[in-house]
Amino acid sequence: MNTTDSIAVASTPKKRPAPVTYLLALIFIVFFGILIGAYVATKRANPIMLDLHGKPLDSQSQGSH
């Protein structure tokens, strides 16, 4: 085996990732974007808990029931 054979083997061109890889990466980014958006929206929300009659519950009285 001469030196030109080993150089030819070592300089193989790099393969590009399959298009499916880019699609999965995009889906991954969109999924986590939705999760982060939902988390931020729920942190900003200020829900008011209602009793069975539609009246707001006091936060003090929830522990006594």
C-alpha positions as CSV (number, residue, x, y, z in Angstrom):
1,M,0.0,0.0,0.0
2,N,1.5,3.4,-0.9
3,T,0.9,6.7,0.7
4,T,-1.6,8.0,-2.0
5,D,-4.1,5.3,-1.0
6,S,-4.2,6.3,2.6
7,I,-4.6,10.0,1.7
8,A,-7.5,9.2,-0.6
9,V,-9.3,7.2,2.2
10,A,-8.7,9.9,4.8
11,S,-10.1,12.7,2.6
12,T,-13.6,11.4,2.1
13,P,-16.2,14.1,1.7
14,K,-18.5,14.8,4.7
15,K,-22.1,13.8,4.3
16,R,-24.8,16.3,4.7
17,P,-27.5,15.5,7.2
18,A,-30.7,14.0,5.8
19,P,-33.7,16.4,5.2
20,V,-35.6,14.5,7.9
21,T,-33.0,15.7,10.4
22,Y,-33.9,19.3,9.7
23,L,-37.6,18.5,9.8
24,L,-37.3,16.9,13.2
25,A,-35.2,19.8,14.5
26,L,-37.9,22.2,13.4
27,I,-40.6,20.1,15.1
28,F,-38.5,20.0,18.3
29,I,-38.1,23.8,18.3
30,V,-41.8,24.5,17.6
31,F,-42.8,22.0,20.3
32,F,-40.6,23.6,23.0
33,G,-41.7,27.1,21.8
34,I,-45.3,26.1,22.4
35,L,-44.4,24.7,25.8
36,I,-42.6,27.9,26.8
37,G,-45.4,30.1,25.5
38,A,-48.0,28.1,27.5
39,Y,-45.9,28.3,30.6
40,V,-45.5,32.1,30.3
41,A,-49.2,32.5,29.6
42,T,-50.2,30.5,32.7
43,K,-47.8,32.5,34.9
44,R,-49.3,35.8,33.7
45,A,-52.9,34.6,34.2
46,N,-54.6,35.5,37.4
47,P,-57.4,32.9,37.8
48,I,-60.2,33.4,40.2
49,M,-61.5,30.2,41.7
50,L,-65.3,29.9,42.0
51,D,-67.5,27.9,44.3
52,L,-70.4,25.8,43.1
53,H,-72.7,28.9,43.1
54,G,-70.3,31.0,40.9
55,K,-69.0,33.2,43.7
56,P,-65.3,33.8,44.1
57,L,-63.6,31.7,46.8
58,D,-61.5,33.4,49.4
59,S,-57.9,32.2,49.5
60,Q,-58.1,32.1,53.3
61,S,-61.2,29.8,53.4
62,Q,-59.8,27.2,51.0
63,G,-57.5,25.7,53.7
64,S,-60.4,25.3,56.2
65,H,-62.6,23.1,54.0
